[in-house]
Amino acid sequence: MMDITPEKLKEEIEKGTAMTIVDLQEPRAYTHNHIPGAVNVPFENFSELYPTILKDKDIAIVVVGEFDELGKGKQAAAMLETAGYTKVGRIVGGLMAWRNAGFPTESGVES
């Protein structure tokens, strides 16, 4: 698992790197505020949902929780690695760090 800074993620997005950003927030929080293009796979249902949503085990996957102070990003990334996903990372500091860096979020979009 790679720890990724918000700045590094923004750089990879701008380069057009193929990846899936996975937002671990509850659906209501996700709808309110998330990284543009992120798919919502709530942590509470992560183990049941990710196999149906994240089918390509070789694409880069970046998980992001709201703050990640509870380690949900680490736990979700570890589950993916255990299941054979090869390029897994997590945003250090979660969505809060992304917003604090001044990067855009979107709202009102359901996954």
N, C-alpha and C positions, 0 to 999 in steps of 0.2 A: 504494500500500500504506500502510495506517495502522498506526502503532505504538500498541498498546493496553496500558494498564496493567492489572494484575489487578483493581484497584479499579473501573476503568471497565467491564471485562467483567462483573464481579459485578453492578454497577448495571444493565447492559443485560439480564442474565439475570433479575434481579428485576423489571424492567419488563415482561418478557415479549417482548422484541424477537425477531423471527423471525431465527434464525441457525443455522448449523451450525458446531460447534466440531470441528476436525479435529486429532486427536492423532497426532503423527508418530513416536511411539515404536515399538520392536519389539513384536510382539504379547505377548510374555511380560511386558515392562515395563508395557505398557498394562493388562493384566489385573491386575497388582499395584497400580497406582495411576494414576488419571486424573481429570480434571474430570468431574463428573456430566453425563451426556448426550453426552459427546464420542464421536465415531466414530473408529475406528482406521484410519488410512491410513498404514502405515509409510513413512518417508522413502525407504528402500531400494527400494521398489516404487511410489513415489508417481506417477511419470509414467505408469505402466501402469494404475494402479488408479483415480486420481481421476476420469477421465471416466465410469466406470461407477457411481461412488458419488455424485459431486457433479454431478447433472444440471441443477439450476437455476442458471443463470449470474447471476441477479439477486438471489439471497438473500445476506445477509451471511455471509461465511465467515471464521472466525478460526482460524488455524493456531497450534499450540503444540507445541514440542519439549520435551524434558526440561529442558535448561538453556538451550538456544539459543546456547551459546557458540560452536558451530561454524557458526552461521548457517543451519541447516536450515530454520528458520521463514521466514527471508527468502527463501531459494531456492524453497521451496514456494509462498510467496505470489507471487513473481515469475512462476513457471510458470503459476499460475492467472490472473494478470493478462494475461500474454501470450496465454493461451487464450481471453480475452474475458470472464472473470468481472469483474463491475463493482464489487463491494463486498468487498474483501479486506483483512484485517488480520492482525497477528500479536501474540502476547502478548510484551511485552518481558520478558526473563528466563525465559521458558518456564514449565513446570510448577513448577519450583523457586520462582520468584517468587510464583506462585499459592499454593503451600503456605506460604511464608514470610509471606505476608500473613494467614495464618490461615484461609483459605477451604477449604471441604470438598473432599475427593476421595472416590472410591469405588474398590473393588477387587472382583475376582472376577466381573466382567461382561465377556463377550466381545462384540465388535462384530458 
